Amino acid sequence: MNTLINIIKENIEHRGQMLELAKMHQRKQFRGSDMGLLWMFAKPCMYIVVFYVAITIGFRAAKEVPGLECPYFVWLTIGMISFFYMRDMILNGANCLKKYAPLVSKTNYPISTLPTSVSLSYLTIHFGMLVLGIIVCFIFQTWPSIYWIQTLFYMLLMLIMSVFWSIGTGIISIIYRDFYNFLQVINQMVFWLSAILFDVNSLNPTIKTVFLFNPITYIVEGYRNAFCRHIWFWEEPLKLGCFLIVLVIMAAVSVLLYKKLIKRLPDII
């Protein structure tokens, strides 16, 4: 518990440094590029269009999803926008400590702030993608509702999850070099195991429960509940419970790794 309190305390005390590091992370990614941040939007937009065309024209599988208050394309777009952030954090979160090795090697630097900085950096991109998603909603005549406000709740859960993920996997990636290669291999598989292209509620109860223990699925479903189904997060306590169980386990493992190995990282890296 003391370790978790110290991590939170470091993040609060060094919030200015975190924000500056987040800005620097974005500048480094697009240094020398004329289009800059536009590249971060170009790839997700291409994904959305390609998958929509493939499903509606190629596979003819864009069936009506039960309970929707919006067109299928809006449902698809909102789900994929929430997924893109978490997909990026799977790899970049696991690589955050290694990427800033000079800072990790400084024993007096608050290392626990690095995962938060990287998570915040990608969250700004997520905000931009969400604006594009809202524009798509307007184009397809899906108008704002009070349910949209709970997107902030799911966004907060997504940020907390990505921070703990980055702490744990960032340490593991330094200790075990093959771990990052493993994540690169399974990263695409995560897409197909997160109910992005199909409605998880249409699955049989057993398979549905397995999917609900995938935290990415819960966030994707949460965004779609806010924009497309008009369901409050407290109306589905089982789904929230599954997510929180996974989040608590992830946080406990990450804090334990941080407590046991953080002092060794400057020597190993």
ZISULPE-V601779 format. One record per run of one state. SS is the DSSP state (~ for helix, > for strand, _ for the rest). FROM is the first residue (numbers start at 0). TO is the last residue. Records with the same first field share a line. If there is no record, write none. Layout:
BEGIN
SS = FROM-TO ; FROM-TO
END
This chain:
BEGIN
_ = 0-0 ; 13-13 ; 29-36 ; 59-70 ; 94-94 ; 99-99 ; 104-110 ; 139-144 ; 175-176 ; 192-198 ; 202-203 ; 212-213 ; 229-231 ; 235-235 ; 268-268
~ = 1-12 ; 14-28 ; 37-58 ; 71-93 ; 95-98 ; 100-103 ; 111-138 ; 145-174 ; 177-191 ; 199-201 ; 204-211 ; 214-228 ; 232-234 ; 236-267
END
